[in-house]
Amino acid sequence: MDTPEELGEVSLLEQLRHEKGVSLGQVVADTGVMHKTIRRYERDPMYYPSASALHKLAAYYGVSATEILRDMRARVRAREVLEGRDVAAA
């Protein structure tokens, strides 16, 4: 399967982290959310955050939880279209 970068797909969480200029390790230290968990949220739009992690990350980046979830859903939808599973268009 193509990586998110190969698909031109960078998550809002990863984009916000880069804009803030912090490493993944720094986000872990500042939020208490596990490294593996954050990485998975950034890379896999099918892996939705727990309510606790979602609110911690939203507060950390100064965005709403809804914005993060909308981005994840849009990435799932884009992947479905690319994989030919665009059932809404059928």
C-alpha positions in Angstrom: 0.0 0.0 0.0 1.2 3.5 -0.7 2.4 5.6 2.2 0.5 8.8 3.1 3.4 10.9 1.6 3.2 8.9 -1.7 -0.5 9.7 -1.8 0.1 13.4 -1.0 -1.9 12.8 2.2 -0.6 14.5 5.3 -2.8 14.5 8.3 -3.9 17.6 10.0 -2.2 16.3 13.2 1.1 15.9 11.4 0.8 19.2 9.7 0.0 21.0 13.0 3.0 19.3 14.6 5.3 20.5 11.8 3.9 24.0 11.9 4.4 24.1 15.7 8.0 23.0 15.1 7.9 20.1 17.6 9.0 16.6 17.5 6.8 13.6 18.1 8.7 13.1 21.3 7.9 16.6 22.4 4.2 16.1 21.8 4.4 12.9 23.8 6.1 14.7 26.7 3.7 17.6 26.6 0.4 15.7 26.2 1.0 12.3 27.8 -0.3 10.5 24.7 1.9 7.6 23.8 4.3 7.9 20.9 3.0 4.9 19.0 -0.6 6.2 19.4 0.1 9.7 18.0 2.1 8.2 15.1 -0.8 5.9 14.3 -3.3 8.9 14.4 -1.0 10.8 12.1 -0.6 8.0 9.6 -3.8 5.9 9.7 -7.1 7.7 9.2 -9.0 4.5 10.1 -7.5 4.6 13.6 -9.6 7.1 15.5 -8.3 8.6 18.7 -9.9 7.9 22.1 -11.9 10.9 23.4 -9.2 11.6 26.0 -6.3 11.6 23.5 -8.4 13.6 21.0 -9.1 16.4 23.5 -5.5 16.5 24.7 -4.2 16.8 21.1 -6.8 19.3 20.1 -6.0 21.5 23.1 -2.3 21.1 22.5 -2.6 22.3 18.9 -5.3 24.9 19.5 -7.9 23.3 17.2 -11.2 21.7 17.9 -11.7 18.0 18.2 -14.2 18.3 15.4 -11.5 19.6 13.0 -9.3 16.6 13.7 -12.1 14.2 13.2 -13.2 15.9 9.9 -9.7 15.6 8.6 -9.5 12.0 9.5 -12.9 11.3 7.8 -11.8 13.3 4.7 -8.6 11.1 4.5 -10.7 7.9 4.8 -12.9 9.2 2.0 -10.0 10.1 -0.3 -8.5 6.7 0.3 -11.8 5.0 -0.6 -11.9 7.0 -3.9 -8.3 6.1 -4.7 -9.0 2.4 -4.0 -12.1 2.4 -6.1 -14.4 2.0 -3.2 -16.3 5.2 -3.8 -19.8 3.9 -2.9 -21.3 7.3 -2.5 -20.7 8.1 -6.2 -22.3 4.8 -7.3 
